[in-house]
Amino acid sequence: MGNNGERKMGLQKVIFLIFVFFISACQDKGQVDLKKMEKKYMSLREKMVLEQIERRGVKDKNVLEAMKKVPRHLFVPEEYLNEAYEDYPLPIGEGQTISQPYIVAKMTELLEVKKGEKVLEIGTGSGYQAAILAEIGAKVYTIEILPKLAEKAKKTLSNLGYENVTVLVGDGFKGYIQEAPYDKIIVTAAPEKIPEPLIEQLKIGGKLVIPVGKYDQELKLVSKREEGVVVESVLPVRFVPMVGEVEK
């Protein structure tokens, strides 16, 4: 091979090495940026738990740890990423919202969920509440009446590795008789009165947390006992209304 050929081969080798270096540098930068973002969101979660949740009286350690671990920003639309850990609900599409972090924590604490328990959630929404329950170790069945939200939540939960969550499309008013009875039931949309099928599908000794009311809503804690059902009012809330058969 002549000098020109050797120079050409040498030049190609240099260009190739520069290209490899450039790709490697971009990958390294991407990894550094990703680590920075993960650290940023972790810090925001810890601040959220301390300032919005613990200071309002939530004490359950399992709930607090779950709230610190679950990446809430992955459950909100991209345009709301910077608000993912703020102290208010956010739109998630289809006229629905992801609940305020404190309310998610408070409702979860009221349930007193234990690892291995079977929990039914009515109103999957973004999937965030289901992720919190799954993080604690519950076996979660969650029902969403809006197919688009159900599909998106299912994808998000799967990507995060929550294999103990089953997402279903259906009318939550009827519950999910196929897996009843449940240790705990949580409802994230407000009917005007507590749906009887949900009480029927609750185990003796189980608990149901549900917002109730049309305009003036209250969060209710329902305890099912051998001697009957006990309903307690917890605090005023504002949830989207339950839709579907409940409207009839």
C-alpha atoms as an extended CHARMM CRD file, in Angstrom:
* protein
*
       248  EXT
         1         1  MET       CA              0.0000000000        0.0000000000        0.0000000000  PROA      1               0.0000000000
         2         2  GLY       CA              1.3450000000        3.4240000000       -0.8980000000  PROA      2               0.0000000000
         3         3  ASN       CA              1.8500000000        6.4210000000        1.3750000000  PROA      3               0.0000000000
         4         4  ASN       CA             -1.5100000000        7.9160000000        0.3380000000  PROA      4               0.0000000000
         5         5  GLY       CA             -3.2970000000        4.7110000000        1.3010000000  PROA      5               0.0000000000
         6         6  GLU       CA             -1.5140000000        4.5530000000        4.6370000000  PROA      6               0.0000000000
         7         7  ARG       CA             -2.3640000000        8.1870000000        5.3920000000  PROA      7               0.0000000000
         8         8  LYS       CA             -6.0070000000        7.5460000000        4.4640000000  PROA      8               0.0000000000
         9         9  MET       CA             -6.1710000000        4.5110000000        6.7720000000  PROA      9               0.0000000000
        10        10  GLY       CA             -4.5340000000        6.5060000000        9.5660000000  PROA      10              0.0000000000
        11        11  LEU       CA             -7.0190000000        9.3500000000        9.1470000000  PROA      11              0.0000000000
        12        12  GLN       CA             -9.9340000000        6.9490000000        9.2300000000  PROA      12              0.0000000000
        13        13  LYS       CA             -8.5770000000        5.4310000000       12.4200000000  PROA      13              0.0000000000
        14        14  VAL       CA             -8.2570000000        8.8530000000       14.0560000000  PROA      14              0.0000000000
        15        15  ILE       CA            -11.8080000000        9.7930000000       13.0090000000  PROA      15              0.0000000000
        16        16  PHE       CA            -13.0910000000        6.5040000000       14.3980000000  PROA      16              0.0000000000
        17        17  LEU       CA            -11.3190000000        7.0490000000       17.7210000000  PROA      17              0.0000000000
        18        18  ILE       CA            -12.6830000000       10.5960000000       17.9590000000  PROA      18              0.0000000000
        19        19  PHE       CA            -16.1780000000        9.2500000000       17.2770000000  PROA      19              0.0000000000
        20        20  VAL       CA            -15.8090000000        6.5730000000       19.9680000000  PROA      20              0.0000000000
        21        21  PHE       CA            -14.5270000000        9.1710000000       22.4270000000  PROA      21              0.0000000000
        22        22  PHE       CA            -17.4280000000       11.5030000000       21.6140000000  PROA      22              0.0000000000
        23        23  ILE       CA            -20.0450000000        8.7670000000       22.1040000000  PROA      23              0.0000000000
        24        24  SER       CA            -18.4020000000        7.6890000000       25.3510000000  PROA      24              0.0000000000
        25        25  ALA       CA            -18.3140000000       11.2640000000       26.6190000000  PROA      25              0.0000000000
        26        26  CYS       CA            -22.0000000000       11.7470000000       25.7770000000  PROA      26              0.0000000000
        27        27  GLN       CA            -22.8850000000        8.5310000000       27.5800000000  PROA      27              0.0000000000
        28        28  ASP       CA            -20.8690000000        9.5710000000       30.6260000000  PROA      28              0.0000000000
        29        29  LYS       CA            -22.5390000000       12.9760000000       30.6190000000  PROA      29              0.0000000000
        30        30  GLY       CA            -25.9420000000       11.3470000000       30.2690000000  PROA      30              0.0000000000
        31        31  GLN       CA            -25.2390000000        9.0800000000       33.2480000000  PROA      31              0.0000000000
        32        32  VAL       CA            -24.0470000000       12.0440000000       35.3280000000  PROA      32              0.0000000000
        33        33  ASP       CA            -27.1510000000       14.0700000000       34.3860000000  PROA      33              0.0000000000
        34        34  LEU       CA            -29.3840000000       11.1110000000       35.2270000000  PROA      34              0.0000000000
        35        35  LYS       CA            -27.7360000000       10.6950000000       38.6200000000  PROA      35              0.0000000000
        36        36  LYS       CA            -28.1850000000       14.4090000000       39.3010000000  PROA      36              0.0000000000
        37        37  MET       CA            -31.8690000000       14.2070000000       38.4250000000  PROA      37              0.0000000000
        38        38  GLU       CA            -32.3660000000       11.1200000000       40.5940000000  PROA      38              0.0000000000
        39        39  LYS       CA            -30.6290000000       12.8770000000       43.4900000000  PROA      39              0.0000000000
        40        40  LYS       CA            -32.7770000000       15.9730000000       42.9400000000  PROA      40              0.0000000000
        41        41  TYR       CA            -36.0360000000       14.0290000000       42.9900000000  PROA      41              0.0000000000
        42        42  MET       CA            -34.9460000000       12.0060000000       46.0090000000  PROA      42              0.0000000000
        43        43  SER       CA            -34.2820000000       15.2500000000       47.8570000000  PROA      43              0.0000000000
        44        44  LEU       CA            -37.6940000000       16.6040000000       46.8280000000  PROA      44              0.0000000000
        45        45  ARG       CA            -39.3960000000       13.4370000000       48.0980000000  PROA      45              0.0000000000
        46        46  GLU       CA            -37.6620000000       13.6710000000       51.4600000000  PROA      46              0.0000000000
        47        47  LYS       CA            -38.6760000000       17.3340000000       51.7490000000  PROA      47              0.0000000000
        48        48  MET       CA            -42.2530000000       16.4500000000       50.7540000000  PROA      48              0.0000000000
        49        49  VAL       CA            -42.4770000000       13.7640000000       53.4300000000  PROA      49              0.0000000000
        50        50  LEU       CA            -40.9770000000       15.9560000000       56.1520000000  PROA      50              0.0000000000
        51        51  GLU       CA            -42.8320000000       19.2100000000       55.4570000000  PROA      51              0.0000000000
        52        52  GLN       CA            -46.1560000000       18.0520000000       54.0060000000  PROA      52              0.0000000000
        53        53  ILE       CA            -46.7600000000       14.7030000000       55.6610000000  PROA      53              0.0000000000
        54        54  GLU       CA            -44.8750000000       14.1520000000       58.9290000000  PROA      54              0.0000000000
        55        55  ARG       CA            -45.5750000000       17.6700000000       60.1610000000  PROA      55              0.0000000000
        56        56  ARG       CA            -49.2970000000       17.0720000000       59.6310000000  PROA      56              0.0000000000
        57        57  GLY       CA            -49.2220000000       14.0730000000       61.9240000000  PROA      57              0.0000000000
        58        58  VAL       CA            -48.7180000000       11.0090000000       59.7020000000  PROA      58              0.0000000000
        59        59  LYS       CA            -46.5460000000        8.6340000000       61.7320000000  PROA      59              0.0000000000
        60        60  ASP       CA            -46.7570000000        5.1990000000       60.0870000000  PROA      60              0.0000000000
        61        61  LYS       CA            -43.1440000000        4.3490000000       59.1940000000  PROA      61              0.0000000000
        62        62  ASN       CA            -44.1060000000        2.0610000000       56.3240000000  PROA      62              0.0000000000
        63        63  VAL       CA            -46.1850000000        4.8340000000       54.7560000000  PROA      63              0.0000000000
        64        64  LEU       CA            -43.4450000000        7.4290000000       55.1810000000  PROA      64              0.0000000000
        65        65  GLU       CA            -40.8090000000        5.1240000000       53.6670000000  PROA      65              0.0000000000
        66        66  ALA       CA            -43.0480000000        4.2820000000       50.7110000000  PROA      66              0.0000000000
        67        67  MET       CA            -43.6990000000        7.9700000000       50.0520000000  PROA      67              0.0000000000
        68        68  LYS       CA            -39.9290000000        8.5720000000       50.0550000000  PROA      68              0.0000000000
        69        69  LYS       CA            -39.2790000000        5.7540000000       47.5790000000  PROA      69              0.0000000000
        70        70  VAL       CA            -42.0460000000        5.9900000000       44.9560000000  PROA      70              0.0000000000
        71        71  PRO       CA            -41.0360000000        8.4470000000       42.1670000000  PROA      71              0.0000000000
        72        72  ARG       CA            -44.1660000000       10.6200000000       42.0900000000  PROA      72              0.0000000000
        73        73  HSD       CA            -42.8010000000       12.6390000000       39.1340000000  PROA      73              0.0000000000
        74        74  LEU       CA            -43.1830000000        9.5700000000       36.9000000000  PROA      74              0.0000000000
        75        75  PHE       CA            -46.9390000000        9.5310000000       37.5590000000  PROA      75              0.0000000000
        76        76  VAL       CA            -47.6520000000       13.0740000000       36.3580000000  PROA      76              0.0000000000
        77        77  PRO       CA            -47.7340000000       14.5120000000       32.8100000000  PROA      77              0.0000000000
        78        78  GLU       CA            -44.4340000000       15.9320000000       31.5710000000  PROA      78              0.0000000000
        79        79  GLU       CA            -45.6900000000       19.5290000000       31.7560000000  PROA      79              0.0000000000
        80        80  TYR       CA            -46.1600000000       19.1480000000       35.5190000000  PROA      80              0.0000000000
        81        81  LEU       CA            -42.7970000000       17.5810000000       36.3590000000  PROA      81              0.0000000000
        82        82  ASN       CA            -41.6330000000       20.6570000000       38.2600000000  PROA      82              0.0000000000
        83        83  GLU       CA            -44.7660000000       20.5180000000       40.4120000000  PROA      83              0.0000000000
        84        84  ALA       CA            -44.7830000000       16.7740000000       41.0910000000  PROA      84              0.0000000000
        85        85  TYR       CA            -43.8240000000       17.1440000000       44.7630000000  PROA      85              0.0000000000
        86        86  GLU       CA            -45.8400000000       20.2420000000       45.5710000000  PROA      86              0.0000000000
        87        87  ASP       CA            -48.6060000000       20.3230000000       48.1770000000  PROA      87              0.0000000000
        88        88  TYR       CA            -51.6270000000       20.0510000000       45.8820000000  PROA      88              0.0000000000
        89        89  PRO       CA            -53.3060000000       17.6990000000       43.3820000000  PROA      89              0.0000000000
        90        90  LEU       CA            -52.3630000000       17.8110000000       39.6870000000  PROA      90              0.0000000000
        91        91  PRO       CA            -54.2600000000       17.0800000000       36.4490000000  PROA      91              0.0000000000
        92        92  ILE       CA            -53.4480000000       13.7400000000       34.8020000000  PROA      92              0.0000000000
        93        93  GLY       CA            -55.8340000000       13.9560000000       31.8410000000  PROA      93              0.0000000000
        94        94  GLU       CA            -59.3910000000       12.7410000000       31.2010000000  PROA      94              0.0000000000
        95        95  GLY       CA            -60.6600000000       15.2510000000       33.7760000000  PROA      95              0.0000000000
        96        96  GLN       CA            -58.9000000000       13.3560000000       36.6090000000  PROA      96              0.0000000000
        97        97  THR       CA            -56.1910000000       14.2780000000       39.1170000000  PROA      97              0.0000000000
        98        98  ILE       CA            -53.3830000000       12.7590000000       41.1430000000  PROA      98              0.0000000000
        99        99  SER       CA            -54.1860000000       13.4520000000       44.8040000000  PROA      99              0.0000000000
       100       100  GLN       CA            -52.2620000000       15.7870000000       47.0790000000  PROA      100             0.0000000000
       101       101  PRO       CA            -49.3300000000       13.8800000000       48.6650000000  PROA      101             0.0000000000
       102       102  TYR       CA            -50.6360000000       14.3870000000       52.2120000000  PROA      102             0.0000000000
       103       103  ILE       CA            -54.0360000000       12.9200000000       51.3290000000  PROA      103             0.0000000000
       104       104  VAL       CA            -52.3930000000        9.8550000000       49.7500000000  PROA      104             0.0000000000
       105       105  ALA       CA            -50.3250000000        9.3420000000       52.8960000000  PROA      105             0.0000000000
       106       106  LYS       CA            -53.2410000000        9.9620000000       55.2700000000  PROA      106             0.0000000000
       107       107  MET       CA            -55.5780000000        7.5510000000       53.4770000000  PROA      107             0.0000000000
       108       108  THR       CA            -52.8690000000        4.8900000000       53.3750000000  PROA      108             0.0000000000
       109       109  GLU       CA            -52.1350000000        5.3040000000       57.0800000000  PROA      109             0.0000000000
       110       110  LEU       CA            -55.8340000000        4.9930000000       57.9370000000  PROA      110             0.0000000000
       111       111  LEU       CA            -55.9450000000        1.6390000000       56.1330000000  PROA      111             0.0000000000
       112       112  GLU       CA            -53.1540000000        0.2100000000       58.3290000000  PROA      112             0.0000000000
       113       113  VAL       CA            -51.9190000000       -1.9240000000       55.4320000000  PROA      113             0.0000000000
       114       114  LYS       CA            -49.6870000000       -4.8700000000       56.2400000000  PROA      114             0.0000000000
       115       115  LYS       CA            -47.3500000000       -6.7730000000       53.9490000000  PROA      115             0.0000000000
       116       116  GLY       CA            -49.1260000000       -9.5560000000       52.0910000000  PROA      116             0.0000000000
       117       117  GLU       CA            -52.6270000000       -8.1540000000       52.5510000000  PROA      117             0.0000000000
       118       118  LYS       CA            -55.0430000000       -8.0270000000       49.6370000000  PROA      118             0.0000000000
       119       119  VAL       CA            -56.1410000000       -4.4670000000       48.8410000000  PROA      119             0.0000000000
       120       120  LEU       CA            -58.7660000000       -3.2620000000       46.3880000000  PROA      120             0.0000000000
       121       121  GLU       CA            -58.3950000000        0.2550000000       45.0040000000  PROA      121             0.0000000000
       122       122  ILE       CA            -61.2700000000        1.9960000000       43.2270000000  PROA      122             0.0000000000
       123       123  GLY       CA            -60.0000000000        4.7110000000       40.8790000000  PROA      123             0.0000000000
       124       124  THR       CA            -56.5090000000        3.8770000000       39.6040000000  PROA      124             0.0000000000
       125       125  GLY       CA            -55.9250000000        7.3040000000       38.0770000000  PROA      125             0.0000000000
       126       126  SER       CA            -52.2030000000        7.7220000000       37.5200000000  PROA      126             0.0000000000
       127       127  GLY       CA            -51.3520000000        4.5700000000       39.4960000000  PROA      127             0.0000000000
       128       128  TYR       CA            -49.5250000000        6.4870000000       42.2330000000  PROA      128             0.0000000000
       129       129  GLN       CA            -51.6920000000        5.3310000000       45.1380000000  PROA      129             0.0000000000
       130       130  ALA       CA            -51.4190000000        1.7340000000       43.9200000000  PROA      130             0.0000000000
       131       131  ALA       CA            -47.6260000000        2.1050000000       43.8270000000  PROA      131             0.0000000000
       132       132  ILE       CA            -47.5700000000        3.3180000000       47.4460000000  PROA      132             0.0000000000
       133       133  LEU       CA            -49.6410000000        0.3120000000       48.5420000000  PROA      133             0.0000000000
       134       134  ALA       CA            -47.4510000000       -2.0480000000       46.5160000000  PROA      134             0.0000000000
       135       135  GLU       CA            -44.2930000000       -0.5230000000       47.9920000000  PROA      135             0.0000000000
       136       136  ILE       CA            -45.5990000000       -1.4010000000       51.4530000000  PROA      136             0.0000000000
       137       137  GLY       CA            -46.0130000000       -4.9840000000       50.2530000000  PROA      137             0.0000000000
       138       138  ALA       CA            -49.7410000000       -5.3270000000       49.5880000000  PROA      138             0.0000000000
       139       139  LYS       CA            -51.2520000000       -7.3760000000       46.7640000000  PROA      139             0.0000000000
       140       140  VAL       CA            -53.1960000000       -4.6690000000       44.9360000000  PROA      140             0.0000000000
       141       141  TYR       CA            -56.1670000000       -4.9250000000       42.5940000000  PROA      141             0.0000000000
       142       142  THR       CA            -56.9470000000       -1.5090000000       41.1840000000  PROA      142             0.0000000000
       143       143  ILE       CA            -59.9390000000       -0.6080000000       38.9910000000  PROA      143             0.0000000000
       144       144  GLU       CA            -60.1480000000        2.3420000000       36.5790000000  PROA      144             0.0000000000
       145       145  ILE       CA            -63.2800000000        3.1900000000       34.6120000000  PROA      145             0.0000000000
       146       146  LEU       CA            -61.3550000000        5.1860000000       31.9740000000  PROA      146             0.0000000000
       147       147  PRO       CA            -59.4080000000        2.8240000000       29.6530000000  PROA      147             0.0000000000
       148       148  LYS       CA            -56.7520000000        5.3870000000       28.6280000000  PROA      148             0.0000000000
       149       149  LEU       CA            -55.8050000000        6.1140000000       32.2300000000  PROA      149             0.0000000000
       150       150  ALA       CA            -55.8000000000        2.4140000000       33.0900000000  PROA      150             0.0000000000
       151       151  GLU       CA            -53.4470000000        1.5920000000       30.2230000000  PROA      151             0.0000000000
       152       152  LYS       CA            -51.0610000000        4.4110000000       31.0850000000  PROA      152             0.0000000000
       153       153  ALA       CA            -51.0250000000        3.5020000000       34.7810000000  PROA      153             0.0000000000
       154       154  LYS       CA            -50.4470000000       -0.1620000000       33.9530000000  PROA      154             0.0000000000
       155       155  LYS       CA            -47.4390000000        0.7640000000       31.8080000000  PROA      155             0.0000000000
       156       156  THR       CA            -45.9490000000        3.0500000000       34.4660000000  PROA      156             0.0000000000
       157       157  LEU       CA            -46.3700000000        0.4860000000       37.2460000000  PROA      157             0.0000000000
       158       158  SER       CA            -44.8940000000       -2.2620000000       35.0620000000  PROA      158             0.0000000000
       159       159  ASN       CA            -41.8900000000       -0.1200000000       34.1200000000  PROA      159             0.0000000000
       160       160  LEU       CA            -41.2300000000        0.4800000000       37.8090000000  PROA      160             0.0000000000
       161       161  GLY       CA            -41.3820000000       -3.2420000000       38.5690000000  PROA      161             0.0000000000
       162       162  TYR       CA            -44.5340000000       -3.3590000000       40.6740000000  PROA      162             0.0000000000
       163       163  GLU       CA            -45.5280000000       -6.9350000000       39.8710000000  PROA      163             0.0000000000
       164       164  ASN       CA            -47.9010000000       -7.0700000000       42.8600000000  PROA      164             0.0000000000
       165       165  VAL       CA            -50.3840000000       -4.6840000000       41.1830000000  PROA      165             0.0000000000
       166       166  THR       CA            -53.1720000000       -5.8270000000       38.8490000000  PROA      166             0.0000000000
       167       167  VAL       CA            -54.7880000000       -3.0020000000       36.8460000000  PROA      167             0.0000000000
       168       168  LEU       CA            -58.3560000000       -3.6010000000       35.7040000000  PROA      168             0.0000000000
       169       169  VAL       CA            -60.7550000000       -1.6130000000       33.5350000000  PROA      169             0.0000000000
       170       170  GLY       CA            -64.2620000000       -1.4640000000       34.9460000000  PROA      170             0.0000000000
       171       171  ASP       CA            -66.8610000000        0.2290000000       37.1200000000  PROA      171             0.0000000000
       172       172  GLY       CA            -65.4790000000        0.4770000000       40.6340000000  PROA      172             0.0000000000
       173       173  PHE       CA            -68.9460000000        0.9050000000       42.1590000000  PROA      173             0.0000000000
       174       174  LYS       CA            -69.3480000000       -2.8620000000       41.8260000000  PROA      174             0.0000000000
       175       175  GLY       CA            -65.9530000000       -3.6480000000       43.2980000000  PROA      175             0.0000000000
       176       176  TYR       CA            -64.2130000000       -6.7840000000       42.0050000000  PROA      176             0.0000000000
       177       177  ILE       CA            -66.0140000000       -9.8510000000       43.2760000000  PROA      177             0.0000000000
       178       178  GLN       CA            -63.5520000000      -12.2700000000       41.6480000000  PROA      178             0.0000000000
       179       179  GLU       CA            -60.8870000000      -11.6310000000       44.3080000000  PROA      179             0.0000000000
       180       180  ALA       CA            -63.1470000000      -10.7770000000       47.2580000000  PROA      180             0.0000000000
       181       181  PRO       CA            -63.0160000000      -10.6280000000       50.1980000000  PROA      181             0.0000000000
       182       182  TYR       CA            -60.3620000000       -7.9430000000       50.7220000000  PROA      182             0.0000000000
       183       183  ASP       CA            -58.3710000000       -7.0150000000       53.7930000000  PROA      183             0.0000000000
       184       184  LYS       CA            -58.5780000000       -3.3450000000       52.8610000000  PROA      184             0.0000000000
       185       185  ILE       CA            -60.3800000000       -1.1860000000       50.2820000000  PROA      185             0.0000000000
       186       186  ILE       CA            -59.4730000000        2.3650000000       49.2580000000  PROA      186             0.0000000000
       187       187  VAL       CA            -61.5570000000        4.6420000000       47.0330000000  PROA      187             0.0000000000
       188       188  THR       CA            -60.0990000000        7.7000000000       45.2930000000  PROA      188             0.0000000000
       189       189  ALA       CA            -63.2760000000        9.1650000000       43.7750000000  PROA      189             0.0000000000
       190       190  ALA       CA            -66.2890000000       10.4130000000       45.7020000000  PROA      190             0.0000000000
       191       191  PRO       CA            -69.7500000000        8.7970000000       45.5670000000  PROA      191             0.0000000000
       192       192  GLU       CA            -72.6650000000       10.4720000000       47.3680000000  PROA      192             0.0000000000
       193       193  LYS       CA            -72.9510000000        7.4510000000       49.6500000000  PROA      193             0.0000000000
       194       194  ILE       CA            -70.8260000000        4.4110000000       50.3880000000  PROA      194             0.0000000000
       195       195  PRO       CA            -71.4090000000        1.6890000000       47.7400000000  PROA      195             0.0000000000
       196       196  GLU       CA            -72.8870000000       -1.3960000000       49.3850000000  PROA      196             0.0000000000
       197       197  PRO       CA            -70.9230000000       -3.8690000000       47.1560000000  PROA      197             0.0000000000
       198       198  LEU       CA            -67.6630000000       -2.5440000000       48.6210000000  PROA      198             0.0000000000
       199       199  ILE       CA            -68.7890000000       -3.1920000000       52.1820000000  PROA      199             0.0000000000
       200       200  GLU       CA            -69.9290000000       -6.6810000000       51.1610000000  PROA      200             0.0000000000
       201       201  GLN       CA            -66.5150000000       -7.4330000000       49.6200000000  PROA      201             0.0000000000
       202       202  LEU       CA            -64.6270000000       -6.3640000000       52.7540000000  PROA      202             0.0000000000
       203       203  LYS       CA            -63.4190000000       -9.0090000000       55.2190000000  PROA      203             0.0000000000
       204       204  ILE       CA            -64.5970000000       -9.0190000000       58.8060000000  PROA      204             0.0000000000
       205       205  GLY       CA            -61.9140000000       -6.9470000000       60.5430000000  PROA      205             0.0000000000
       206       206  GLY       CA            -61.1810000000       -5.0580000000       57.3400000000  PROA      206             0.0000000000
       207       207  LYS       CA            -61.1160000000       -1.3160000000       56.7000000000  PROA      207             0.0000000000
       208       208  LEU       CA            -62.4440000000        0.8820000000       53.9050000000  PROA      208             0.0000000000
       209       209  VAL       CA            -61.3020000000        4.4870000000       53.3240000000  PROA      209             0.0000000000
       210       210  ILE       CA            -63.5070000000        6.5550000000       51.0480000000  PROA      210             0.0000000000
       211       211  PRO       CA            -64.4000000000       10.1970000000       50.3080000000  PROA      211             0.0000000000
       212       212  VAL       CA            -68.1730000000       10.6870000000       50.4350000000  PROA      212             0.0000000000
       213       213  GLY       CA            -70.3710000000       13.5680000000       49.3010000000  PROA      213             0.0000000000
       214       214  LYS       CA            -71.2800000000       15.6710000000       46.2960000000  PROA      214             0.0000000000
       215       215  TYR       CA            -70.3430000000       19.2110000000       47.3100000000  PROA      215             0.0000000000
       216       216  ASP       CA            -69.3330000000       18.9470000000       50.9610000000  PROA      216             0.0000000000
       217       217  GLN       CA            -67.1880000000       15.8320000000       51.0000000000  PROA      217             0.0000000000
       218       218  GLU       CA            -65.7930000000       14.0060000000       54.0030000000  PROA      218             0.0000000000
       219       219  LEU       CA            -63.1980000000       11.2730000000       54.1950000000  PROA      219             0.0000000000
       220       220  LYS       CA            -64.7630000000        8.2740000000       55.9210000000  PROA      220             0.0000000000
       221       221  LEU       CA            -63.1130000000        5.3370000000       57.6640000000  PROA      221             0.0000000000
       222       222  VAL       CA            -65.3200000000        2.2400000000       57.5900000000  PROA      222             0.0000000000
       223       223  SER       CA            -64.5200000000       -0.6800000000       59.8980000000  PROA      223             0.0000000000
       224       224  LYS       CA            -66.3120000000       -3.9910000000       59.3470000000  PROA      224             0.0000000000
       225       225  ARG       CA            -66.7330000000       -5.9480000000       62.5620000000  PROA      225             0.0000000000
       226       226  GLU       CA            -68.5760000000       -9.0700000000       63.6730000000  PROA      226             0.0000000000
       227       227  GLU       CA            -71.2040000000       -6.8950000000       65.3540000000  PROA      227             0.0000000000
       228       228  GLY       CA            -71.6490000000       -4.6070000000       62.3450000000  PROA      228             0.0000000000
       229       229  VAL       CA            -70.1850000000       -1.7140000000       60.3740000000  PROA      229             0.0000000000
       230       230  VAL       CA            -68.7280000000        1.3820000000       62.0520000000  PROA      230             0.0000000000
       231       231  VAL       CA            -68.3190000000        4.5930000000       60.0310000000  PROA      231             0.0000000000
       232       232  GLU       CA            -66.1150000000        7.4520000000       61.2490000000  PROA      232             0.0000000000
       233       233  SER       CA            -65.6430000000       10.9040000000       59.7120000000  PROA      233             0.0000000000
       234       234  VAL       CA            -61.9680000000       11.8380000000       59.4010000000  PROA      234             0.0000000000
       235       235  LEU       CA            -61.5910000000       15.1960000000       57.6330000000  PROA      235             0.0000000000
       236       236  PRO       CA            -63.0740000000       17.3830000000       54.8760000000  PROA      236             0.0000000000
       237       237  VAL       CA            -61.6980000000       16.5630000000       51.3870000000  PROA      237             0.0000000000
       238       238  ARG       CA            -62.2180000000       17.3700000000       47.7210000000  PROA      238             0.0000000000
       239       239  PHE       CA            -62.1320000000       14.5080000000       45.2070000000  PROA      239             0.0000000000
       240       240  VAL       CA            -63.4150000000       14.1000000000       41.6640000000  PROA      240             0.0000000000
       241       241  PRO       CA            -66.8750000000       12.4780000000       41.6890000000  PROA      241             0.0000000000
       242       242  MET       CA            -67.2720000000        8.7490000000       41.1690000000  PROA      242             0.0000000000
       243       243  VAL       CA            -68.8340000000        8.0570000000       37.7840000000  PROA      243             0.0000000000
       244       244  GLY       CA            -70.5330000000        5.0620000000       36.1850000000  PROA      244             0.0000000000
       245       245  GLU       CA            -73.3280000000        3.0220000000       37.7330000000  PROA      245             0.0000000000
       246       246  VAL       CA            -73.1700000000        5.0690000000       40.9340000000  PROA      246             0.0000000000
       247       247  GLU       CA            -74.7370000000        7.9790000000       38.9860000000  PROA      247             0.0000000000
       248       248  LYS       CA            -77.9160000000        5.9270000000       38.4470000000  PROA      248             0.0000000000
